[in-house]
């Protein structure tokens, strides 16, 4: 089964299901979308849907993860050190992702969206920290990655709620030196 997942027909069908879901989510709330709606929109049968996804929540999670990964574009960070510019780019990707969902984001999405943002950014932070500090699996670096992912997510939520005139970059710029240098050191 591992090889068949890369079969172009399987990838096309999976994309068709995901695109149909995105199309439907622009028309109705998530709670009102059924597997039947998706299979009708995609012109596939139920068995095909269930071959690709466990249920509608699995589909939602995969669609949102893919959209966030496209926003984050992990390849940008592969050879970078964790600095203010990188934190700014990741924060901007997170806020762009949240804004792209706003017209479809209804109650019920929030927990899934939060978990996806934290999980995806945590992976990026941990890879960068491990590479930067030349250590393998280190509990301190892992916890640091968790803290960074939760704090950027929390800041993005605060920015979204206050959503005044400030851009995401302006909103987070003042906090970045404290995140990187520590709260006890004076920032420049």
Backbone as CSV, one residue per row, in Angstrom:
resi,resn,N_x,N_y,N_z,CA_x,CA_y,CA_z,C_x,C_y,C_z
1,UNK,0.824,-1.207,0.000,0.000,0.000,0.000,0.864,1.264,0.000
2,UNK,2.089,1.199,0.543,2.965,2.359,0.593,3.261,2.929,-0.779
3,UNK,3.486,2.026,-1.776,3.789,2.480,-3.125,2.577,3.109,-3.805
4,UNK,1.404,2.547,-3.565,0.218,3.048,-4.254,-0.116,4.482,-3.856
5,UNK,0.307,4.912,-2.693,0.031,6.284,-2.253,0.666,7.314,-3.184
6,UNK,1.761,6.944,-3.872,2.423,7.899,-4.762,1.912,7.787,-6.198
7,UNK,1.015,6.840,-6.451,0.400,6.683,-7.763,-0.278,8.010,-8.129
8,UNK,0.021,8.562,-9.310,-0.560,9.857,-9.693,-2.090,9.881,-9.647
9,UNK,-2.734,8.763,-9.967,-4.198,8.729,-9.932,-4.705,8.896,-8.504
10,UNK,-4.013,8.276,-7.571,-4.409,8.379,-6.162,-4.204,9.806,-5.671
11,UNK,-3.073,10.404,-6.046,-2.803,11.787,-5.655,-3.832,12.744,-6.258
12,UNK,-4.199,12.505,-7.531,-5.205,13.348,-8.186,-6.561,13.235,-7.489
13,UNK,-6.936,12.005,-7.143,-8.225,11.793,-6.473,-8.230,12.461,-5.113
14,UNK,-7.136,12.305,-4.389,-7.015,12.930,-3.063,-7.146,14.450,-3.178
15,UNK,-6.465,15.025,-4.167,-6.538,16.469,-4.387,-7.955,16.873,-4.787
16,UNK,-8.608,16.086,-5.616,-9.979,16.367,-6.036,-10.916,16.407,-4.825
17,UNK,-10.763,15.458,-3.912,-11.587,15.428,-2.699,-11.318,16.673,-1.857
18,UNK,-10.035,17.007,-1.681,-9.670,18.174,-0.874,-10.190,19.467,-1.514
19,UNK,-10.043,19.587,-2.828,-10.532,20.775,-3.531,-12.049,20.885,-3.432
20,UNK,-12.744,19.745,-3.522,-14.211,19.740,-3.404,-14.619,20.209,-2.018
21,UNK,-13.878,19.761,-1.018,-14.165,20.183,0.353,-13.956,21.692,0.506
22,UNK,-12.865,22.206,-0.038,-12.576,23.645,0.041,-13.688,24.430,-0.668
23,UNK,-14.084,23.955,-1.823,-15.180,24.590,-2.573,-16.457,24.632,-1.730
24,UNK,-16.814,23.509,-1.124,-18.023,23.428,-0.301,-17.925,24.304,0.939
25,UNK,-16.726,24.362,1.535,-16.581,25.134,2.766,-16.703,26.633,2.508
26,UNK,-16.602,27.042,1.260,-16.859,28.437,0.905,-18.346,28.734,0.827
27,UNK,-19.160,27.685,0.720,-20.606,27.839,0.553,-21.391,27.561,1.828
28,UNK,-20.863,26.670,2.678,-21.602,26.319,3.890,-20.659,26.071,5.055
29,UNK,-21.198,26.111,6.265,-20.388,25.885,7.459,-19.916,24.444,7.520
30,UNK,-18.780,24.242,8.154,-18.197,22.907,8.260,-19.189,21.902,8.830
31,UNK,-19.894,22.293,9.882,-20.815,21.365,10.550,-21.944,20.896,9.629
32,UNK,-22.194,21.646,8.565,-23.264,21.301,7.638,-22.783,20.504,6.422
33,UNK,-21.465,20.325,6.292,-20.923,19.584,5.145,-20.913,18.091,5.473
34,UNK,-21.475,17.304,4.571,-21.514,15.856,4.785,-20.577,15.161,3.802
35,UNK,-20.279,13.906,4.088,-19.477,13.107,3.157,-20.216,13.012,1.823
36,UNK,-21.531,12.901,1.882,-22.338,12.833,0.646,-22.156,14.104,-0.184
37,UNK,-22.129,15.269,0.470,-21.898,16.531,-0.253,-20.553,16.480,-0.994
38,UNK,-19.546,15.987,-0.295,-18.190,15.941,-0.868,-18.131,14.956,-2.025
39,UNK,-18.715,13.765,-1.833,-18.669,12.750,-2.902,-19.449,13.225,-4.128
40,UNK,-20.541,13.948,-3.908,-21.323,14.487,-5.028,-20.508,15.549,-5.761
41,UNK,-19.913,16.471,-5.000,-19.105,17.550,-5.587,-17.909,16.987,-6.362
42,UNK,-17.250,15.970,-5.802,-16.053,15.395,-6.415,-16.386,14.332,-7.468
43,UNK,-17.658,13.940,-7.526,-18.116,12.881,-8.430,-17.354,11.572,-8.196
44,UNK,-17.338,11.164,-6.931,-16.717,9.905,-6.527,-17.707,9.162,-5.641
45,UNK,-17.410,7.914,-5.309,-18.289,7.190,-4.395,-17.739,7.232,-2.969
46,UNK,-18.572,6.817,-2.021,-18.197,6.855,-0.598,-16.943,6.029,-0.308
47,UNK,-16.847,4.879,-0.951,-15.683,4.000,-0.716,-14.385,4.721,-1.085
48,UNK,-14.429,5.486,-2.169,-13.243,6.242,-2.589,-12.893,7.286,-1.534
49,UNK,-13.915,7.987,-1.020,-13.670,8.972,0.039,-12.989,8.302,1.235
50,UNK,-13.547,7.187,1.677,-13.033,6.504,2.875,-11.705,5.801,2.628
51,UNK,-11.342,5.578,1.389,-10.009,5.054,1.091,-8.954,6.113,1.431
52,UNK,-9.300,7.358,1.178,-8.351,8.465,1.366,-8.405,9.109,2.742
53,UNK,-9.589,9.138,3.357,-9.764,9.836,4.634,-10.619,9.006,5.577
54,UNK,-10.264,9.058,6.871,-11.018,8.308,7.878,-12.444,8.840,8.013
55,UNK,-12.564,10.167,8.043,-13.860,10.817,8.175,-13.696,12.279,7.781
56,UNK,-14.736,13.044,7.982,-14.715,14.444,7.559,-13.717,15.273,8.391
57,UNK,-13.493,14.877,9.646,-12.523,15.600,10.495,-11.094,15.338,10.036
58,UNK,-10.838,14.105,9.609,-9.530,13.759,9.056,-9.278,14.598,7.798
59,UNK,-10.295,14.718,6.955,-10.189,15.539,5.743,-9.913,16.995,6.111
60,UNK,-10.673,17.537,7.055,-10.477,18.916,7.490,-9.038,19.129,7.959
61,UNK,-8.555,18.229,8.786,-7.198,18.356,9.321,-6.152,18.305,8.213
62,UNK,-6.316,17.399,7.266,-5.340,17.270,6.165,-5.365,18.507,5.261
63,UNK,-6.560,19.011,4.991,-6.673,20.218,4.153,-5.995,21.396,4.847
64,UNK,-6.321,21.607,6.118,-5.736,22.736,6.846,-4.223,22.589,6.978
65,UNK,-3.740,21.376,7.247,-2.292,21.138,7.361,-1.591,21.485,6.060
66,UNK,-2.189,21.064,4.950,-1.575,21.330,3.652,-1.535,22.826,3.357
67,UNK,-2.618,23.528,3.655,-2.659,24.977,3.429,-1.594,25.670,4.275
68,UNK,-1.476,25.270,5.549,-0.465,25.885,6.415,0.943,25.574,5.921
69,UNK,1.197,24.335,5.515,2.523,23.973,5.022,2.894,24.797,3.797
70,UNK,1.922,25.038,2.932,2.186,25.876,1.757,2.535,27.289,2.221
71,UNK,1.790,27.822,3.203,2.069,29.154,3.754,3.453,29.210,4.401
72,UNK,3.776,28.166,5.178,5.052,28.171,5.904,6.248,27.956,4.978
73,UNK,6.074,27.218,3.893,7.152,26.910,2.955,8.448,26.573,3.703
74,UNK,8.448,25.383,4.313,9.533,24.949,5.198,10.919,25.031,4.571
75,UNK,11.006,24.939,3.247,12.315,24.961,2.591,13.058,26.273,2.859
76,UNK,12.319,27.336,3.130,12.936,28.642,3.420,13.822,28.553,4.660
77,UNK,13.432,27.705,5.626,14.091,27.695,6.929,15.175,26.638,7.075
78,UNK,15.327,25.772,6.079,16.248,24.635,6.212,17.679,25.040,6.561
79,UNK,18.173,26.093,5.954,19.568,26.478,6.185,19.693,27.778,6.973
80,UNK,18.644,28.143,7.682,18.648,29.392,8.436,18.859,29.136,9.921
81,UNK,19.360,30.157,10.619,19.394,30.093,12.082,18.151,30.827,12.579
82,UNK,17.763,30.491,13.781,16.563,31.085,14.366,16.895,32.515,14.796
83,UNK,16.440,33.474,13.999,16.684,34.882,14.312,15.366,35.644,14.204
84,UNK,15.437,36.952,14.394,14.217,37.768,14.375,13.495,37.685,13.031
85,UNK,14.261,37.680,11.953,13.645,37.620,10.620,12.866,36.315,10.425
86,UNK,13.424,35.207,10.859,12.757,33.902,10.734,11.492,33.871,11.584
87,UNK,11.595,34.334,12.830,10.405,34.370,13.690,9.317,35.249,13.073
88,UNK,9.726,36.363,12.486,8.782,37.277,11.836,8.099,36.575,10.663
89,UNK,8.872,35.856,9.838,8.308,35.163,8.670,7.328,34.074,9.104
90,UNK,7.680,33.325,10.137,6.795,32.257,10.616,5.516,32.869,11.191
91,UNK,5.662,33.937,11.963,4.485,34.616,12.516,3.589,35.126,11.388
92,UNK,4.183,35.717,10.372,3.414,36.231,9.222,2.706,35.078,8.514
93,UNK,3.385,33.946,8.332,2.761,32.782,7.681,1.557,32.298,8.489
94,UNK,1.706,32.292,9.820,0.608,31.855,10.698,-0.572,32.812,10.592
95,UNK,-0.300,34.119,10.635,-1.404,35.087,10.565,-2.048,35.082,9.178
96,UNK,-1.249,34.904,8.117,-1.816,34.798,6.764,-2.736,33.587,6.674
97,UNK,-2.287,32.478,7.254,-3.084,31.244,7.269,-4.413,31.488,7.974
98,UNK,-4.358,32.128,9.144,-5.588,32.395,9.888,-6.521,33.331,9.108
99,UNK,-5.951,34.341,8.457,-6.771,35.259,7.673,-7.409,34.558,6.478
100,UNK,-6.671,33.635,5.871,-7.214,32.926,4.706,-8.400,32.058,5.099
101,UNK,-8.482,31.680,6.371,-9.579,30.841,6.838,-10.750,31.657,7.359
102,UNK,-10.553,32.932,7.617,-11.541,33.694,8.378,-12.947,33.618,7.806
103,UNK,-13.100,33.632,6.490,-14.455,33.599,5.940,-15.078,32.204,6.042
104,UNK,-14.277,31.179,6.240,-14.812,29.821,6.382,-14.688,29.316,7.806
105,UNK,-14.021,30.084,8.638,-13.683,29.592,9.974,-14.858,29.773,10.916
106,UNK,-15.517,28.714,11.188,-16.675,28.745,12.073,-16.364,27.950,13.325
107,UNK,-17.218,28.077,14.300,-17.033,27.324,15.547,-16.823,25.855,15.248
108,UNK,-15.875,25.282,15.943,-15.574,23.882,15.699,-14.215,23.731,15.039
109,UNK,-13.803,24.757,14.296,-12.483,24.725,13.654,-11.355,25.065,14.629
110,UNK,-11.634,25.925,15.598,-10.580,26.567,16.379,-9.558,25.602,16.977
111,UNK,-10.022,24.536,17.630,-9.092,23.605,18.259,-8.211,22.903,17.235
112,UNK,-8.803,22.522,16.126,-8.041,21.835,15.076,-7.015,22.789,14.477
113,UNK,-7.439,24.014,14.192,-6.529,25.016,13.627,-5.369,25.282,14.583
114,UNK,-5.680,25.464,15.862,-4.642,25.742,16.863,-3.627,24.603,16.916
115,UNK,-4.112,23.370,16.943,-3.212,22.211,17.037,-2.334,22.105,15.793
116,UNK,-2.917,22.322,14.630,-2.147,22.235,13.382,-1.050,23.301,13.359
117,UNK,-1.397,24.531,13.710,-0.403,25.614,13.719,0.725,25.273,14.685
118,UNK,0.374,24.860,15.889,1.402,24.553,16.892,2.261,23.365,16.459
119,UNK,1.631,22.312,15.966,2.394,21.122,15.558,3.362,21.432,14.421
120,UNK,2.871,22.126,13.393,3.710,22.397,12.219,4.859,23.349,12.573
121,UNK,4.569,24.388,13.343,5.642,25.330,13.687,6.624,24.697,14.664
122,UNK,6.153,23.836,15.539,7.046,23.140,16.477,8.078,22.309,15.730
123,UNK,7.660,21.615,14.693,8.581,20.802,13.894,9.664,21.685,13.278
124,UNK,9.263,22.808,12.714,10.232,23.731,12.102,11.210,24.243,13.160
125,UNK,10.677,24.697,14.315,11.547,25.229,15.365,12.522,24.168,15.871
126,UNK,12.037,22.965,16.101,12.921,21.926,16.629,14.040,21.599,15.643
127,UNK,13.708,21.476,14.362,14.742,21.196,13.348,15.790,22.301,13.330
128,UNK,15.332,23.560,13.373,16.270,24.684,13.338,17.148,24.706,14.590
129,UNK,16.542,24.478,15.747,17.301,24.508,17.006,18.325,23.381,17.067
130,UNK,17.935,22.194,16.643,18.860,21.053,16.645,20.032,21.339,15.713
131,UNK,19.726,21.867,14.522,20.790,22.177,13.564,21.699,23.286,14.101
132,UNK,21.089,24.306,14.693,21.828,25.457,15.197,22.737,25.082,16.371
133,UNK,22.271,24.170,17.226,23.031,23.830,18.430,23.781,22.511,18.309
134,UNK,23.689,21.873,17.160,24.450,20.670,16.876,24.197,19.519,17.835
135,UNK,22.990,19.443,18.347,22.644,18.353,19.251,21.610,17.471,18.585
136,UNK,21.581,16.227,19.007,20.534,15.326,18.520,19.257,15.619,19.270
137,UNK,18.527,14.580,19.595,17.281,14.747,20.352,17.621,15.262,21.746
138,UNK,17.288,16.490,22.005,17.596,17.126,23.283,16.275,17.639,23.869
139,UNK,15.974,17.230,25.092,14.715,17.602,25.733,14.568,19.120,25.849
140,UNK,15.642,19.812,26.182,15.594,21.273,26.314,15.227,21.955,25.011
141,UNK,15.809,21.478,23.902,15.497,22.065,22.599,14.063,21.745,22.185
142,UNK,13.619,20.529,22.503,12.248,20.141,22.162,11.243,21.027,22.906
143,UNK,11.495,21.229,24.202,10.592,22.067,25.004,10.643,23.519,24.512
144,UNK,11.823,23.984,24.127,11.951,25.336,23.569,11.111,25.461,22.298
145,UNK,11.159,24.450,21.448,10.360,24.452,20.212,8.870,24.498,20.544
146,UNK,8.454,23.727,21.564,7.051,23.735,22.000,6.668,25.135,22.482
147,UNK,7.518,25.729,23.313,7.221,27.059,23.858,7.131,28.113,22.748
148,UNK,8.048,28.047,21.793,8.018,29.005,20.688,6.748,28.836,19.850
149,UNK,6.385,27.587,19.579,5.206,27.357,18.740,3.937,27.842,19.436
150,UNK,3.805,27.549,20.732,2.626,28.011,21.474,2.611,29.525,21.589
151,UNK,3.783,30.132,21.824,3.798,31.583,22.004,3.487,32.311,20.694
152,UNK,4.000,31.832,19.573,3.663,32.483,18.304,2.187,32.290,17.972
153,UNK,1.662,31.094,18.260,0.240,30.873,18.033,-0.584,31.829,18.916
154,UNK,-0.234,31.916,20.195,-0.953,32.800,21.122,-0.896,34.251,20.673
155,UNK,0.283,34.681,20.232,0.434,36.056,19.749,-0.402,36.280,18.487
156,UNK,-0.480,35.261,17.629,-1.278,35.409,16.403,-2.764,35.529,16.736
157,UNK,-3.196,34.814,17.764,-4.592,34.915,18.207,-4.869,36.312,18.769
158,UNK,-3.949,36.820,19.583,-4.113,38.175,20.137,-4.133,39.211,19.021
159,UNK,-3.233,39.054,18.049,-3.193,39.991,16.921,-4.524,39.932,16.167
160,UNK,-5.028,38.726,15.937,-6.283,38.552,15.198,-7.451,39.205,15.935
161,UNK,-7.474,39.059,17.258,-8.561,39.648,18.057,-8.494,41.170,18.064
162,UNK,-7.273,41.700,18.187,-7.122,43.160,18.266,-7.132,43.799,16.889
163,UNK,-6.794,43.015,15.897,-6.721,43.398,14.481,-7.077,44.851,14.185
164,UNK,-6.242,45.724,14.700,-6.411,47.149,14.423,-5.687,47.521,13.161
165,UNK,-4.932,48.562,13.243,-4.208,49.062,12.083,-2.840,48.404,11.920
166,UNK,-2.385,47.728,12.975,-1.036,47.155,12.957,-0.933,45.926,12.069
167,UNK,0.138,45.877,11.289,0.410,44.668,10.503,0.948,43.606,11.464
168,UNK,0.932,42.333,11.070,1.502,41.296,11.939,2.961,41.598,12.290
169,UNK,3.709,42.105,11.312,5.130,42.406,11.548,5.298,43.499,12.601
170,UNK,4.494,44.558,12.494,4.571,45.644,13.477,4.171,45.140,14.860
171,UNK,3.153,44.297,14.884,2.626,43.783,16.146,3.690,42.998,16.923
172,UNK,4.459,42.159,16.246,5.385,41.256,16.935,6.812,41.811,17.050
173,UNK,7.131,42.807,16.262,8.517,43.311,16.191,9.114,43.631,17.567
174,UNK,8.372,44.293,18.429,8.891,44.692,19.740,9.169,43.529,20.675
175,UNK,8.513,42.414,20.468,8.693,41.251,21.352,9.869,40.366,20.937
176,UNK,10.257,40.418,19.685,11.268,39.492,19.175,12.623,39.562,19.889
177,UNK,13.129,40.755,20.185,14.422,40.783,20.891,14.352,40.071,22.251
178,UNK,13.234,40.197,22.951,13.088,39.545,24.252,13.016,38.025,24.099
179,UNK,12.370,37.575,23.046,12.284,36.132,22.803,13.661,35.536,22.545
180,UNK,14.488,36.256,21.793,15.782,35.706,21.393,16.911,35.986,22.377
181,UNK,16.873,37.128,23.026,17.970,37.494,23.941,17.653,37.185,25.385
182,UNK,16.398,36.991,25.688,16.006,36.745,27.068,15.423,37.992,27.685
183,UNK,14.550,37.803,28.654,13.865,38.953,29.253,14.747,39.739,30.204
184,UNK,15.844,39.182,30.651,16.705,39.879,31.618,17.759,40.758,30.941
185,UNK,17.979,40.546,29.636,18.952,41.376,28.949,18.269,42.583,28.333
186,UNK,18.994,43.689,28.263,18.434,44.888,27.625,18.475,44.698,26.122
187,UNK,17.391,45.110,25.470,17.405,45.036,24.009,17.991,46.331,23.476
188,UNK,18.510,46.260,22.251,19.164,47.441,21.659,18.185,48.519,21.307
